[in-house]
Amino acid sequence: MAGVRRTESGPACRGKYSRTLQRYGGQCARAVRASWALAKPTDVVSPTIPVRSHAVLEVTAVALTALLHVIFYDVLHARGVFIVVTILAWSTYFALRIRQGPDSRREYGLTTDGLRSSAIATLVVFLIGGAICMAYALSRGRLVLVPSMLIVALLYPIWGLLQQLLVQTMVVRNLAPHISRPVVVVVAAILFGAVHLPDPTLTVATAVLGGALTLIFMRWRNIWPLGVCHGWLGVLFYYWVLHRDPWLEIITKT
């Protein structure tokens, strides 16, 4: 009929719409890929070091620190030197990383995010661990309270905080995206325990504590309570379970 536009049909029509769909489909696919690239985490932490390589370097550095821990503690008997140098070196590294990327503070658990929940969970761990240490000391007649315990209780959390930072932020944080949570917890527990070999009691205790604190860190990502718990439980364990004075060991084996 005159005045009525004829529409295409048949193979020609199907070919036209097929090409149109392919063209717009390709555009949509490119847009999705571009959006995904923008949404991905930063691919580099510096202009020259990719994220994956940086993670490998951090895990390797922690493993090297653990090896030096064994050498300085059990071979050279220079615990004080190792502790001071390690605190200074790693504190400098963390400060530089935070300066380069302020968001690193949150990744490292050095903010107040999750602090309350993490502190409550950590307090439960501390109370259970402290009760076990006290019960053991009472059964052996070793429940002592000496002045050096106060000194160690003030200083040990600093050392405990650094150890937690090394394992939780350098190892756990880098491994968590690639392996399952149970495996991450086991790796962290083994690392905590391995550096205290060959003492079997200390190795088992630190492995259990390390695994428990790793679960807390992975849940609430706050490091502060973990460092305090590590330090204070260490005081009770050394004096009441091992019947050792870590302060005396440090000042006499430096």
Secondary structure, 3 states (H helix, E strand, C coil): CCCCCCCCCCHHHHHHHHHHHHHHHHHHHHHHHHHHHHHCCCCECCCCCEHHHHHHHHHHHHHHHHHHHHHHHHHCCCHHHHHHHHHHHHHHHHHHHHHHCCCHHHHCCCCCCCHHHHHHHHHHHHHHHHHHHHHHHHHHCCCCCCHHHHHHHHHHHHHHHHHHHHHHHHHHHHHCCCCCHHHHHHHHHHHHHHCCCCCHHHHHHHHHHHHHHHHHHHHHCCCHHHHHHHHHHHHHHHHHHCCCCHHHHHHHCC
